[in-house]
Amino acid sequence: MVADLRANDVAPRKVRYDPAAGRGDASVFREKSVLVLLACIIVGVAGILLNQTFFQGHANEPTPSSVLLTSLPLIGLVVILGSICVFVFTTKLRSESLLLEHRIQERTSNLESEIGRRAAAENELRVLVDDLKLRGSALDAAANGIVITDDHAKILWVNQAFARMTGYLPSEALGQSTGILRSGENPDEFYEDMWKVIRSGNVWTGSLVNRRKDGTTYDEEMTITPILNDDGEIHRYIAVKLDVTDRRLAETERKTLEVQLEQAQKLEVIGQLAAGIAHEINTPTQYVGDNTRFLEESFGEIVPLLKRAEELVIAADRGTEGNTEQVRLMQELALKLKSELAEADVEYLADEIPRAIEQSLGGIDRVRKIVQSMKEFSHPGVEGMTSIDLNKSIESTITVASNEWKYVAEIVTEFDANLLPVPCLPGEINQVVLNMIVNASHAIADVVGDGSGEKGTITIRTSMDDEFVEIQITDTGSGIPETARGKIFQPFFTTKEVGKGTGQGLSIAHGVVTKKHGGTLRFESKIGSGTTFFIRLPLEQASTDVEGVAA
């Protein structure tokens, strides 16, 4: 708006020369000149005619008047010729005058136009200068650090944000190399790759650690853009810098909190499973103990029999021929053995001892299986990506969680026997499956109660395509309410009663599957019919895809 007003103030009024008006003036002049010329010609012709008339009447009378009249033709001729010359001269003079006037007016018009163009150009230049000042002020006030260098990384201009970020005042930074910011924490190959990109005319974006003027380091994200001249050659670089130290610290703190939440979730689940696992181990341990005590008592009854049999064997070895005392002793030993055998109920022991041993071995095997499942569930010593037998891993998780589901549901497994080894974080995936089984058990318990009547069903399937392995966990619970479906993966959201859950299980499970494994976790639910969760894990897992593993 201001620029337009200035242009109107300084632009001169243009005067346009009208050629039609000039032609009109010349036409009027020519008409007048023709009339004067005709008058002169008439006068000349009249003089000649008078001369001829006069001489016809006064041919022999030479008088002064006759002399004058005699010269009239010459005078008329002179007048005619003079008139013609004056007409030609004045016509040419007038034409040149008009042409000169036209040129003056045209030159004046051109000059006025040039003055107007120069005024407009000055106004545009003034606006451009104001715009450049405004842009310069905006760049200087930008929150990100901005650096302009030549093609050899010599600093030509920096803004105030750069000064705040690095501690170098603009006057201190100008003329310096950007190498003053190197911290030594980035390898030479890092800078070589960066220069290779920008010297090829491409934009480079990356993160690095730089050093401030006071020697402290900071994390920085930077974008460098090459600027080309009219010849298409790089002659400037513009770097936009952002100090992300606080953000990195916050990110580190966030990850630490996430790890702590995951550990808290694991402890919560372990707390939930502790009583069940203790019960699962205690039951076989109890009858192993009872059977062992039975064997101890039975052994106490068998030992005297063995001793009595041993005495009888020794007496028999001595022989009885001619030795009545020896015969009597053997008879006494035989009677005692028979009596003790009757008291010990050997037939009962012979029947129960093998059964007790068999039960004890079964209990020990049950305990071993539980312990082995717990070991496989936790995967101790495995910290990174490991290819595992997912079917076997799920079976171990089912065993560990048996006390959660066995009273309210039956578990049906439909595993793909040709399933390939799956690269994953075993402990994390087992935790996800465990959360799903526990949630499914609770959903079914809301429908069937304590399971004293009809039980529900939890179906676990595994399948595989070209790129992914899929785990489906389906329950016959009540389904997820419509109002809760958009929130179930949010931290601390739960539909359970107070004290029955922290709302972290599905949130952490979603993070494990999507962020740490690059997979997907979704669900389908129908009120009154149940819910199915779909866990998809990639068969090829790059280490860089796993958040927190590659770091």
C-alpha positions as CSV (number, residue, x, y, z in Angstrom):
1,M,0.0,0.0,0.0
2,V,2.8,2.4,1.0
3,A,4.7,1.5,-2.1
4,D,1.7,2.3,-4.4
5,L,1.2,5.7,-2.7
6,R,4.9,6.6,-3.2
7,A,4.7,5.6,-6.8
8,N,1.7,7.9,-7.4
9,D,3.5,10.8,-5.6
10,V,6.7,10.6,-7.7
11,A,5.3,9.6,-11.1
12,P,5.2,12.7,-13.5
13,R,2.2,13.6,-15.7
14,K,2.8,12.4,-19.2
15,V,2.0,14.7,-22.1
16,R,1.1,12.8,-25.3
17,Y,1.8,14.4,-28.6
18,D,-1.2,14.3,-31.0
19,P,0.0,13.9,-34.6
20,A,-3.5,14.6,-35.9
21,A,-3.4,18.0,-34.2
22,G,-0.1,18.8,-36.0
23,R,-1.5,17.7,-39.3
24,G,-4.5,20.0,-38.8
25,D,-2.3,23.1,-38.3
26,A,-0.3,22.3,-41.4
27,S,-3.4,21.9,-43.5
28,V,-4.7,25.3,-42.4
29,F,-1.4,26.9,-43.2
30,R,-1.3,25.3,-46.7
31,E,-4.8,26.5,-47.5
32,K,-3.9,30.1,-46.5
33,S,-0.7,29.9,-48.6
34,V,-2.6,28.6,-51.6
35,L,-5.1,31.5,-51.4
36,V,-2.2,34.1,-51.2
37,L,-0.5,32.4,-54.2
38,L,-3.7,32.5,-56.2
39,A,-4.2,36.2,-55.4
40,C,-0.7,37.0,-56.5
41,I,-1.2,35.0,-59.8
42,I,-4.5,36.8,-60.4
43,V,-2.8,40.2,-59.9
44,G,0.0,39.2,-62.3
45,V,-2.4,37.9,-65.0
46,A,-4.5,41.1,-64.6
47,G,-1.4,43.2,-65.0
48,I,-0.5,41.4,-68.2
49,L,-4.0,41.7,-69.6
50,L,-4.1,45.4,-68.8
51,N,-0.8,45.9,-70.5
52,Q,-2.1,44.2,-73.7
53,T,-5.3,46.3,-73.7
54,F,-3.5,49.5,-73.1
55,F,-1.0,48.9,-75.9
56,Q,-3.7,48.2,-78.4
57,G,-5.1,51.7,-77.8
58,H,-2.0,53.7,-77.2
59,A,0.7,52.0,-79.2
60,N,2.2,55.2,-80.5
61,E,1.9,57.3,-77.3
62,P,4.9,56.7,-75.1
63,T,4.1,58.2,-71.8
64,P,5.3,57.5,-68.2
65,S,2.1,55.6,-67.6
66,S,2.7,53.6,-70.7
67,V,6.1,52.8,-69.5
68,L,4.7,51.7,-66.1
69,L,2.1,49.6,-67.8
70,T,4.7,48.2,-70.1
71,S,6.6,46.9,-67.1
72,L,3.4,45.4,-65.5
73,P,3.9,41.9,-67.1
74,L,7.4,41.8,-65.7
75,I,6.2,42.9,-62.4
76,G,3.4,40.4,-62.5
77,L,5.8,37.7,-63.4
78,V,8.1,38.7,-60.6
79,V,5.2,38.8,-58.2
80,I,4.1,35.3,-59.4
81,L,7.6,33.9,-59.1
82,G,8.1,35.6,-55.7
83,S,4.8,34.3,-54.4
84,I,5.8,30.8,-55.5
85,C,9.1,31.1,-53.8
86,V,7.6,32.5,-50.7
87,F,5.0,29.8,-50.7
88,V,7.6,27.1,-51.1
89,F,9.9,28.6,-48.4
90,T,7.1,29.2,-45.9
91,T,5.7,25.8,-46.5
92,K,9.0,24.1,-45.9
93,L,9.7,26.3,-42.9
94,R,6.4,25.5,-41.5
95,S,6.9,21.8,-42.1
96,E,10.3,21.8,-40.4
97,S,8.9,23.9,-37.6
98,L,6.1,21.3,-37.1
99,L,8.5,18.5,-37.4
100,L,10.8,20.1,-34.8
101,E,7.9,20.7,-32.5
102,H,6.9,17.1,-32.9
103,R,10.4,15.9,-32.1
104,I,10.5,18.2,-29.1
105,Q,7.2,16.9,-27.8
106,E,8.2,13.3,-28.5
107,R,11.5,13.8,-26.7
108,T,9.7,15.5,-23.8
109,S,7.3,12.6,-23.7
110,N,10.1,10.1,-23.7
111,L,12.0,12.0,-21.0
112,E,8.9,12.1,-18.9
113,S,8.4,8.4,-19.4
114,E,12.0,7.7,-18.5
115,I,11.6,9.8,-15.4
116,G,8.5,7.8,-14.5
117,R,10.3,4.5,-15.1
118,R,13.2,5.6,-13.0
119,A,10.9,6.8,-10.2
120,A,9.1,3.4,-10.3
121,A,12.4,1.6,-10.3
122,E,13.6,3.6,-7.4
123,N,10.3,2.9,-5.6
124,E,10.7,-0.9,-6.4
125,L,14.3,-0.8,-5.2
126,R,13.2,1.0,-2.0
127,V,10.5,-1.7,-1.4
128,L,13.0,-4.5,-2.2
129,V,15.5,-3.0,0.3
130,D,12.8,-2.8,2.9
131,D,11.8,-6.4,2.2
132,L,15.4,-7.5,2.4
133,K,15.7,-5.7,5.8
134,L,12.5,-7.3,7.0
135,R,13.7,-10.8,5.9
136,G,17.1,-10.2,7.4
137,S,15.4,-9.2,10.7
138,A,13.2,-12.3,10.5
139,L,16.2,-14.6,9.9
140,D,18.1,-12.9,12.7
141,A,15.1,-13.4,15.1
142,A,14.5,-17.0,14.0
143,A,14.6,-19.6,16.8
144,N,16.9,-21.9,14.8
145,G,20.6,-21.1,14.2
146,I,21.3,-20.0,10.6
147,V,24.8,-19.9,9.1
148,I,25.7,-18.7,5.6
149,T,29.2,-19.8,4.4
150,D,31.2,-19.7,1.2
151,D,32.0,-22.8,-0.7
152,H,35.0,-23.4,1.6
153,A,32.9,-23.3,4.8
154,K,34.1,-19.8,5.7
155,I,31.4,-18.1,7.8
156,L,29.8,-15.1,6.0
157,W,26.8,-14.5,8.2
158,V,25.1,-15.9,11.4
159,N,22.0,-15.0,13.2
160,Q,21.5,-14.4,17.0
161,A,20.2,-17.9,17.6
162,F,23.5,-19.2,16.4
163,A,25.2,-16.9,18.9
164,R,23.0,-18.2,21.7
165,M,23.5,-21.8,20.7
166,T,27.3,-21.7,20.3
167,G,28.4,-18.8,22.5
168,Y,30.2,-17.1,19.5
169,L,29.1,-13.5,18.8
170,P,28.4,-12.8,15.1
171,S,31.5,-10.6,15.0
172,E,33.6,-13.5,16.4
173,A,32.2,-16.0,14.0
174,L,32.5,-14.0,10.8
175,G,35.5,-15.1,8.8
176,Q,36.0,-18.3,10.8
177,S,35.7,-21.8,9.5
178,T,32.8,-23.9,10.7
179,G,35.4,-26.3,12.0
180,I,35.5,-24.2,15.2
181,L,32.4,-26.1,16.3
182,R,33.8,-29.6,15.9
183,S,33.7,-31.6,19.1
184,G,35.8,-34.6,18.0
185,E,32.9,-36.9,18.8
186,N,32.0,-37.4,15.2
187,P,34.4,-39.5,13.1
188,D,36.1,-38.1,10.0
189,E,34.0,-40.4,7.8
190,F,30.9,-38.6,9.1
191,Y,32.2,-35.2,7.7
192,E,33.5,-36.8,4.5
193,D,30.0,-38.2,3.7
194,M,28.4,-34.9,4.5
195,W,30.7,-33.0,2.2
196,K,30.2,-35.6,-0.5
197,V,26.4,-35.0,-0.4
198,I,26.4,-31.2,-0.4
199,R,29.2,-30.8,-3.0
200,S,27.1,-32.8,-5.4
201,G,24.4,-30.2,-5.0
202,N,22.1,-32.2,-2.7
203,V,20.6,-31.2,0.6
204,W,22.1,-32.9,3.7
205,T,20.2,-33.5,6.9
206,G,21.7,-35.2,10.0
207,S,22.5,-35.1,13.7
208,L,25.9,-34.5,15.3
209,V,27.6,-33.4,18.4
210,N,29.2,-29.9,18.3
211,R,31.2,-27.9,20.8
212,R,30.4,-24.4,22.2
213,K,32.8,-21.6,22.7
214,D,33.1,-22.6,26.4
215,G,34.1,-26.1,25.5
216,T,30.8,-27.8,26.4
217,T,29.1,-30.1,23.9
218,Y,25.6,-30.2,22.6
219,D,23.4,-32.3,20.4
220,E,22.5,-30.7,17.1
221,E,20.2,-31.4,14.1
222,M,21.4,-29.6,11.0
223,T,20.2,-29.2,7.4
224,I,22.7,-27.8,4.8
225,T,21.4,-26.5,1.5
226,P,23.8,-25.6,-1.4
227,I,23.2,-22.3,-3.2
228,L,24.1,-22.1,-6.9
229,N,25.2,-18.9,-8.9
230,D,24.0,-18.0,-12.4
231,D,26.6,-20.4,-13.9
232,G,25.1,-23.3,-11.9
233,E,28.1,-23.5,-9.6
234,I,27.9,-23.8,-5.8
235,H,29.1,-20.6,-4.2
236,R,27.3,-20.5,-0.9
237,Y,25.9,-22.9,1.8
238,I,23.1,-22.2,4.1
239,A,22.9,-24.3,7.3
240,V,19.9,-24.4,9.6
241,K,20.8,-25.6,13.1
242,L,18.7,-26.8,16.0
243,D,20.0,-27.5,19.5
244,V,18.2,-30.8,20.5
245,T,20.2,-31.4,23.7
246,D,17.2,-30.9,26.0
247,R,15.0,-33.0,23.6
248,R,17.5,-35.8,23.7
249,L,17.7,-35.7,27.4
250,A,13.9,-35.7,27.6
251,E,13.8,-38.6,25.1
252,T,16.3,-40.5,27.2
253,E,14.3,-39.8,30.3
254,R,11.1,-40.9,28.5
255,K,12.7,-44.2,27.4
256,T,14.0,-44.7,31.0
257,L,10.4,-44.2,32.3
258,E,9.1,-46.6,29.6
259,V,11.6,-49.2,30.8
260,Q,10.5,-48.6,34.4
261,L,6.9,-48.9,33.4
262,E,7.6,-52.1,31.5
263,Q,9.4,-53.5,34.5
264,A,6.5,-52.4,36.8
265,Q,4.1,-54.2,34.4
266,K,6.2,-57.3,34.5
267,L,6.3,-57.1,38.3
268,E,2.5,-56.6,38.3
269,V,2.0,-59.7,36.1
270,I,4.5,-61.7,38.2
271,G,2.6,-60.6,41.2
272,Q,-0.6,-61.9,39.6
273,L,1.0,-65.1,38.6
274,A,3.0,-65.7,41.8
275,A,0.2,-67.3,43.7
276,G,-0.9,-69.4,40.8
277,I,2.7,-70.5,40.0
278,A,3.2,-71.3,43.7
279,H,0.0,-73.3,43.7
280,E,1.0,-75.1,40.5
281,I,4.3,-76.0,42.0
282,N,2.9,-76.7,45.5
283,T,0.4,-79.3,44.4
284,P,2.9,-81.8,42.8
285,T,5.4,-80.9,45.5
286,Q,2.8,-81.8,48.2
287,Y,2.1,-85.3,46.9
288,V,5.8,-85.8,46.2
289,G,6.3,-85.0,49.9
290,D,3.4,-87.2,51.0
291,N,4.6,-90.2,48.9
292,T,8.2,-89.7,50.2
293,R,7.0,-89.8,53.8
294,F,5.0,-93.0,52.9
295,L,8.1,-94.5,51.4
296,E,10.0,-93.6,54.6
297,E,7.5,-95.3,56.8
298,S,7.3,-98.3,54.5
299,F,11.0,-98.5,54.5
300,G,11.0,-98.5,58.3
301,E,8.7,-101.5,58.2
302,I,10.7,-103.3,55.5
303,V,14.1,-103.0,57.2
304,P,13.3,-105.4,60.1
305,L,12.0,-107.9,57.6
306,L,15.2,-107.6,55.6
307,K,17.2,-108.1,58.8
308,R,15.2,-111.1,59.8
309,A,15.5,-112.6,56.3
310,E,19.2,-112.0,56.5
311,E,19.5,-113.9,59.8
312,L,17.5,-116.8,58.4
313,V,19.8,-116.9,55.4
314,I,22.9,-117.0,57.6
315,A,21.4,-119.8,59.8
316,A,20.6,-121.8,56.7
317,D,24.1,-121.4,55.5
318,R,25.5,-123.0,58.6
319,G,23.5,-126.2,57.9
320,T,21.1,-128.1,60.1
321,E,22.3,-131.8,59.8
322,G,22.9,-133.3,63.3
323,N,22.3,-129.9,64.9
324,T,19.0,-129.7,66.6
325,E,19.8,-126.3,68.0
326,Q,20.3,-124.9,64.6
327,V,17.1,-126.3,63.4
328,R,15.2,-124.8,66.3
329,L,16.9,-121.4,65.6
330,M,15.8,-121.5,62.0
331,Q,12.3,-122.4,62.9
332,E,12.2,-119.5,65.4
333,L,13.5,-117.1,62.7
334,A,11.0,-118.4,60.2
335,L,8.1,-117.8,62.6
336,K,9.3,-114.3,63.5
337,L,9.7,-113.5,59.8
338,K,6.2,-114.8,59.0
339,S,4.8,-112.8,61.9
340,E,6.6,-109.6,60.8
341,L,5.5,-110.1,57.2
342,A,1.9,-110.3,58.4
343,E,2.3,-107.1,60.4
344,A,4.0,-105.2,57.6
345,D,1.3,-106.1,55.1
346,V,3.8,-106.8,52.3
347,E,1.1,-107.2,49.7
348,Y,-0.1,-103.6,50.4
349,L,3.4,-102.3,50.3
350,A,4.2,-104.1,47.1
351,D,1.1,-102.5,45.5
352,E,1.5,-98.9,46.9
353,I,5.2,-98.4,46.8
354,P,5.5,-98.5,43.0
355,R,2.5,-96.2,42.7
356,A,4.0,-93.7,45.2
357,I,7.2,-93.7,43.2
358,E,5.3,-93.2,40.0
359,Q,3.3,-90.3,41.4
360,S,6.5,-88.7,42.9
361,L,8.2,-88.9,39.5
362,G,5.2,-87.4,37.9
363,G,5.1,-84.5,40.4
364,I,8.8,-83.9,39.9
365,D,8.3,-83.8,36.1
366,R,5.5,-81.4,36.6
367,V,7.6,-79.1,38.7
368,R,10.4,-79.4,36.2
369,K,8.1,-78.5,33.3
370,I,6.8,-75.4,35.2
371,V,10.4,-74.3,36.0
372,Q,11.5,-74.9,32.4
373,S,8.5,-72.9,31.1
374,M,9.3,-70.0,33.5
375,K,12.9,-70.1,32.3
376,E,11.8,-70.1,28.6
377,F,9.2,-67.4,29.3
378,S,11.8,-65.0,30.8
379,H,14.7,-65.9,28.4
380,P,17.5,-65.0,30.8
381,G,20.7,-63.7,29.1
382,V,18.9,-62.8,25.9
383,E,19.0,-59.0,25.4
384,G,18.9,-58.5,21.6
385,M,17.0,-59.9,18.6
386,T,17.0,-63.7,18.6
387,S,15.2,-66.1,16.2
388,I,13.0,-68.4,18.3
389,D,10.4,-71.2,17.9
390,L,7.3,-69.1,18.4
391,N,5.0,-72.1,18.9
392,K,7.2,-73.5,21.7
393,S,7.5,-70.0,23.3
394,I,3.7,-69.6,23.3
395,E,3.3,-73.1,24.9
396,S,5.7,-72.1,27.7
397,T,3.7,-68.9,28.3
398,I,0.4,-70.9,28.4
399,T,2.0,-73.2,31.0
400,V,3.2,-70.2,33.1
401,A,-0.3,-68.6,33.0
402,S,-2.2,-71.8,33.6
403,N,-3.5,-70.8,37.0
404,E,-5.0,-67.7,35.4
405,W,-7.1,-69.5,32.8
406,K,-7.6,-73.1,33.8
407,Y,-10.5,-72.4,36.2
408,V,-12.6,-70.3,33.7
409,A,-11.5,-71.5,30.2
410,E,-10.0,-74.2,28.0
411,I,-7.2,-73.3,25.7
412,V,-7.2,-74.5,22.2
413,T,-4.0,-74.2,20.1
414,E,-3.9,-74.2,16.3
415,F,-0.2,-73.8,15.5
416,D,1.3,-73.7,12.1
417,A,3.7,-76.7,12.1
418,N,5.8,-75.1,9.3
419,L,6.3,-71.8,11.1
420,L,9.8,-70.4,10.5
421,P,12.0,-69.1,13.3
422,V,10.9,-65.6,14.2
423,P,13.4,-62.8,15.0
424,C,12.3,-61.0,18.1
425,L,13.0,-60.0,21.6
426,P,11.8,-63.3,23.3
427,G,11.1,-62.0,26.7
428,E,9.1,-59.0,25.4
429,I,7.0,-61.1,23.0
430,N,6.2,-63.6,25.8
431,Q,5.2,-60.8,27.9
432,V,2.8,-59.6,25.2
433,V,1.3,-63.0,24.8
434,L,1.0,-63.4,28.5
435,N,-0.9,-60.1,28.8
436,M,-3.3,-61.2,26.1
437,I,-4.0,-64.6,27.8
438,V,-4.6,-62.9,31.2
439,N,-6.9,-60.3,29.6
440,A,-8.8,-63.0,27.7
441,S,-9.1,-65.0,31.0
442,H,-10.5,-62.0,32.8
443,A,-12.9,-61.2,29.9
444,I,-14.2,-64.8,30.0
445,A,-14.4,-64.7,33.8
446,D,-16.8,-61.7,33.5
447,V,-19.1,-64.0,31.6
448,V,-18.8,-67.4,33.2
449,G,-18.0,-66.4,36.8
450,D,-15.7,-68.7,38.7
451,G,-15.9,-71.4,36.1
452,S,-17.9,-73.8,38.3
453,G,-20.4,-74.1,35.4
454,E,-19.5,-74.0,31.7
455,K,-16.1,-72.7,30.8
456,G,-15.1,-70.3,28.0
457,T,-12.5,-70.9,25.3
458,I,-9.3,-69.2,24.4
459,T,-8.0,-70.1,21.0
460,I,-4.5,-69.3,20.0
461,R,-3.4,-69.7,16.3
462,T,-0.2,-69.0,14.5
463,S,0.2,-68.6,10.7
464,M,2.7,-67.2,8.3
465,D,2.8,-65.4,4.9
466,D,5.7,-64.2,2.8
467,E,6.7,-61.4,5.1
468,F,4.9,-61.7,8.5
469,V,4.1,-64.2,11.2
470,E,0.7,-63.7,12.8
471,I,-0.6,-64.7,16.2
472,Q,-4.3,-64.7,16.8
473,I,-5.7,-64.8,20.3
474,T,-9.5,-65.2,20.5
475,D,-11.6,-65.3,23.6
476,T,-15.3,-66.0,24.2
477,G,-15.7,-63.1,26.6
478,S,-18.2,-60.2,26.5
479,G,-16.4,-58.1,23.9
480,I,-14.9,-54.6,24.1
481,P,-17.4,-51.7,24.5
482,E,-17.6,-49.3,21.5
483,T,-16.7,-46.3,23.8
484,A,-13.5,-48.0,24.9
485,R,-12.2,-49.3,21.5
486,G,-10.3,-46.1,20.6
487,K,-8.6,-45.9,24.0
488,I,-7.5,-49.5,24.9
489,F,-3.9,-48.9,23.7
490,Q,-3.6,-45.6,25.6
491,P,-1.4,-45.7,28.8
492,F,-3.3,-46.1,32.1
493,F,-6.6,-46.8,30.4
494,T,-8.5,-49.8,31.8
495,T,-12.0,-51.1,31.9
496,K,-11.3,-53.3,34.9
497,E,-12.3,-52.5,38.5
498,V,-9.9,-50.5,40.7
499,G,-7.1,-52.8,42.0
500,K,-7.4,-55.3,39.1
501,G,-5.2,-53.5,36.6
502,T,-3.0,-50.5,36.0
503,G,-4.0,-50.0,32.3
504,Q,-0.4,-50.5,31.2
505,G,-0.6,-54.0,29.7
506,L,-2.0,-53.3,26.2
507,S,-0.2,-50.0,26.0
508,I,3.2,-51.7,26.6
509,A,2.2,-54.6,24.4
510,H,1.4,-52.1,21.5
511,G,4.8,-50.4,22.0
512,V,6.7,-53.7,22.0
513,V,5.0,-54.9,18.8
514,T,5.0,-51.7,16.8
515,K,8.1,-49.8,18.0
516,K,10.5,-52.5,19.0
517,H,9.6,-55.1,16.3
518,G,8.1,-53.0,13.5
519,G,4.9,-55.1,13.6
520,T,1.3,-54.3,14.0
521,L,-1.2,-55.0,16.8
522,R,-5.0,-54.7,16.2
523,F,-8.2,-56.2,17.3
524,E,-11.7,-57.2,16.3
525,S,-14.5,-57.3,18.8
526,K,-18.2,-58.1,18.9
527,I,-20.3,-57.4,21.9
528,G,-21.5,-60.7,23.4
529,S,-19.3,-62.8,21.3
530,G,-15.7,-62.0,22.3
531,T,-12.5,-60.4,21.0
532,T,-9.6,-61.4,18.7
533,F,-6.2,-59.7,18.9
534,F,-4.0,-60.0,15.8
535,I,-0.2,-59.7,16.4
536,R,1.9,-59.5,13.2
537,L,5.7,-59.7,13.4
538,P,8.1,-59.3,10.4
539,L,10.1,-62.4,9.4
540,E,13.1,-60.2,8.6
541,Q,13.9,-57.8,11.4
542,A,16.7,-55.2,10.8
543,S,18.4,-54.1,14.0
544,T,17.9,-50.5,13.1
545,D,14.1,-51.1,13.1
546,V,14.2,-51.9,16.8
547,E,13.8,-48.9,19.0
548,G,16.4,-49.0,21.8
549,V,18.1,-52.2,20.6
550,A,20.5,-50.7,18.0
551,A,21.3,-47.7,20.2
